[in-house]
Amino acid sequence: MTLVKDIGVKDIGFKQFVSLVAAIMAVNALAIDSMMPALALIGHDLGIVAENDRQWIITAYLLGFGGAQIFYGTLADRFGRKPVMLTALVLYVIFSFGSALATSLPMLLTARVLQGIGAAASRVLVVSIVRDRFSGRQMARVMSLAFIVFLSVPILAPSIGQLILLVGSWRWIFGALAVFGAIVAVWIGLNLPETLHAEDRLPLSPSAILRAFGVTLTNRVAVGYMLASTMLIGSLFGFITCAQQIFVEVFNEPVFFTINFAIIAGFMAVASLVNARIVGRVGTRRVSHTALLGYIACALVHVIAVALGKENLIAFTVIQSGLMFCFGMVASNFSAMTMEPLGHVAGTASSVQGFCSTLGGALIGFYIAQHFDGTAQPLVLGFLACLTASLICVLVTEKGRLFQPTTAGLATASP
């Protein structure tokens, strides 16, 4: 597990590599979760009348974040991971400050879209950087270890946002995002080696780009798990987009929102820790397929609880925690499996897959959240529908076989 050196940059150890990967991923998570406690205040200050319209503050960011991913992979395959990442982080910092200065909803949404465009590189290039160095079960292990650090952000971010609101306005939250983005950019500039070998750089030509896109979109395993991931992300974004409304309007417990959200997110972090310990021995398919079935079972229990009128704050937190535990066991493994056959076009592959899964997931999540009617029913039904669709994608990809350690069509050793 050696890491290459970059000219003028000291070699980076494994622990720092994982920590830096997690910090890059956290740039995105903070931009989503830290402002959830502030949505009502933002709505009041900017004159947002309909409560469901506040969801655009999160969704606008996700649309920019998802839509821009299609470009970063191609640029990173041509110019290298590091310069593209640094340029994107500069955009993120600028438009984080722009969001803080917004005086109307259109201004805020525009800045949020552009902030998401800057953050999009964090999704694409993290996967590419890790894939440059590792493959198969080792890649899944690295991603899981990074997820352990990264998932502390959803646990803490709403509380961080709430603490900022105790001493300042919601605009300070965006200022804090800008500062964090700048810190990560400096860390990358000083310590991260360029992981893309010179011989693997692709020319920035239409024919080369189309070939890379063609390889990405014609691989059965990559496309299948990309679609399965899209459904999973859609369920997650549906929860994130309307979580604050559920705790306030369904359970009338705004004080407990940050605590319960931290508990739920904490189970995702625990799942990543468990996955990192077992995936090397058990394999990505056995772990993720088993967890996906558990995910569906939890969603079905949630639907039944709501239908029987047994929903309350404790039941919601317990079941949602189970759902997020299963998500943590599935997500990083699905990500590793989508990239496993595509190491030779990792940047473009990560870009295409991130574009499809994030943009698709954002639209699905927004559709679910927009049906919020003062109850948890639209959310739990959305979860069950998304997870069932994800299972169908996996079954088609694996030709009806689950838990198999190998799959035909992989270009490299199967995970």
C-alpha positions, 0 to 999 in steps of 0.5 A: 500500500505504497503511495507515490510521491509528487515533486515538491510534496513530501510523501504522505502516509496511509493514515494521513491519506485516509484522513485527507480523503475524509476531509475532502468528503466532509466539504460536501457533507458540511454544506448539506447538514450544517444548515438544517437547523437554520432553514426556518431562520433563512426562510423567515429572513428571505421571505420564503412563505411555503415551508416546502420551498425551504427544501430548495436551499438543500436541493439547489446545492445538490443539483449543482453538486450532481450536475457538475460531476460530469466535467471533473473526471475528464479534466482530472484525467487530462490535467491530474487530480490535484490541480483540478481539486484545488481549483474546485475548492477555490470556487467552493470557498468563493460561493460559500461567502456568496451564500452568506451575502445573499439578500434574496432566495434567488441569490441564495439559490444561485450561490448554492448551485455554484457552491455545489459545482465547486464541491462536486470535485470532492465526490469525483476526485476522491473516488478517482484518487483512491482508485489510483492507489487501490482496487477491489477489497483494499479500495473498499477498506480505504473508503470505509475507513474514510467514511468512519471519519467522514460520517462524524460530520453528519453527526456533528454538523447540525449541532455545529450549525446550531452552535453557530446560531447561538452566537451569530446569524445563519450567514455565519454558517456559510462563512464557516464553510468557506473557512473549512474549504480553505483549510482543506485546500491548503492541506491538499496543496502541502501534502497530497501527492499527484496520484495520476501517473503521467502515462495514464493522462488522457488527451482532452479530445472528443474521441478520447472522451467518447471512448472513456464514456463508452467504456464506462456506460457499457460495462454491465457491473459498473452501470448496474451498481451505479443505478442501484446506488442512485436509488440508495442515494435518492432515499438518503436525500429524501430523508435529509431534505425533509428531516427538519420538517419531520422532527418539528411538524410531525413530532413537535420536537425541534429541540431534539432534532440535532440529537436524534439526527446525530444518533441516526447518522452515528449508526452509519459511522458504526456500519462503516467501521464494521464494514472496514473490518469484515469486507476484506474477509467476506467480500463486497458482494456478500456484505452489501447484498446482505445489508441491502436485504436488511435495508429493505426489511427495515423500510418495510417495518417502517411502512407498517409502523406508520400504517398502524399508527405506531409512529413516534419519535423513539420508533422513528429514531430506532428504525431510521438508525437501522436504515442508516446502518444498512446504508453504511454497509452498502454505500461504500461497497457499491461505490467500490464495485462500480469503479473496480472494472474501470481503473484505466478511466477512473476519472471519467468513470467516477465523473459519469457515475457521480453525475448520474447517481447524485443528480438522479438521487437529488431529484428522487429525494426532492420528489419524495420530500416535496410530498411531505404532508405533515406525516412521515408516510411519504418518506417511508414509502419513498424509502421502500420504493427506492430500495426495492428498485435498487435490489432489482438493479442488483439482481439484473446486474448479477443475473439473478444471483446474490452473494456471489464472490465473483462476477463475469465482466470485471476487467480486474480481479473481482472483489 
